[in-house]
Amino acid sequence: MSSAKEESVNAVIDPATGEFKRPAAQFRNFISSKSNAEFPPEKGRYHLYVSYACPWAHRTLIVRKLKGLEDIISFTSVHWYMDLGGWRFVTPDEHLPGDNVAPDPINHVNNVRELYLLADPTYNGRFSVPVLWDRKLKTIVSNESSEIIRMLNTEFDGLVGEEFRGVNLVPEELREKIDELNTWIYDDINNGVYKSGIAKTQEAYEQAVTAVFTSLDRVENILQASSGPYLLGSQLTEADVRLYPTIVRFDVVYVTLFKTNLKTIRDGYPNIHRWLQHLYWDIPDFKETTSFEHIKKHYFKSLLPLNPNGIVPLGPLPDIREK
Ligand SMILES: N[C@@H](CCC(=O)N[C@@H](CS)C(=O)NCC(=O)O)C(=O)O
């Protein structure tokens, strides 16, 4: 018998092949500093709704900090538990770890679904995070993390402190290389772990898990040959930011829950491991946006078809090794 939860996971499974297919996001507006833009950059106007557990939302929290946007764009994280009703905000009496895990301070709704319906009562897509909300027009600017981080990277430079104007995660001379890395890292690693974990046939799983490890091998070689600590040498770029949320979840969640268990990062990929430890321990923006409690509880307790009793593994310990 298939539970309602399984049906919700089945909604994105290709019935012919058993493969997981992630549907495209539907709110695709851009904040722009060009004159007469519908969504101009403004201090205090935009709010990010995220989950600390979600790797796509995690990117937006990292870029918000790297770009010095903490006083310009506020944020709220939902509860780590995503049930059949989707993501919900905590109630005033619930106290979870992490900054800004709070009841919705802007729209005072109970859950992310209600937020989407405020923006568009006819909306019939997925109720996903992250959501970039416009307080002024009371609508969703974007629910696509890859585009949100591009806006944060460039469009607020007139408002951020001087030291952050020089931070450019997609410098023009590296843009092509970043886009190329992003494409296969998204398909095979960021989304690849989900394709492995949610596959409904042995073939779909094996194909996905093979792609995950082929591409991790490729990342390992790139980092080994790199002239600096990052994927593209001495400069931290968007490609590192987009890879990090998956790698930091890899050993603690994906290896067990998603069966991506041919190797671990900590014992199988010395260069990726060193890169991960550097980002986590040396650049506070990465550690401060990483909550292993939200991450582990979310995956092991919300994706119940994969872990029916909702038991959260104690290991691996530590979550991430000291350098
Ligand atoms: N295209 C989106 C994908 C975001 C996404 O899939 N978020 C997941 C959580 S990790 C979600 O909110 N899922 C809820 C749902 O599909 O109902 C992005 O990158 O922003």
The ligand as an ORCA input file, in Angstrom:
! r2SCAN-3c Opt
* xyz 0 1
  N      14.508     25.031     -7.903
  C      14.484     25.189     -6.524
  C      14.419     23.873     -5.809
  C      14.201     24.071     -4.346
  C      13.719     22.784     -3.669
  O      13.556     21.731     -4.303
  N      13.483     22.862     -2.336
  C      12.960     21.731     -1.592
  C      13.633     21.558     -0.268
  S      15.315     21.086     -0.345
  C      11.515     22.000     -1.218
  O      11.204     23.046     -0.682
  N      10.625     21.040     -1.458
  C       9.269     21.150     -1.044
  C       8.306     20.598     -2.027
  O       8.721     20.259     -3.124
  O       7.114     20.508     -1.687
  C      15.680     26.021     -6.104
  O      16.834     25.622     -6.345
  O      15.455     27.063     -5.551
*
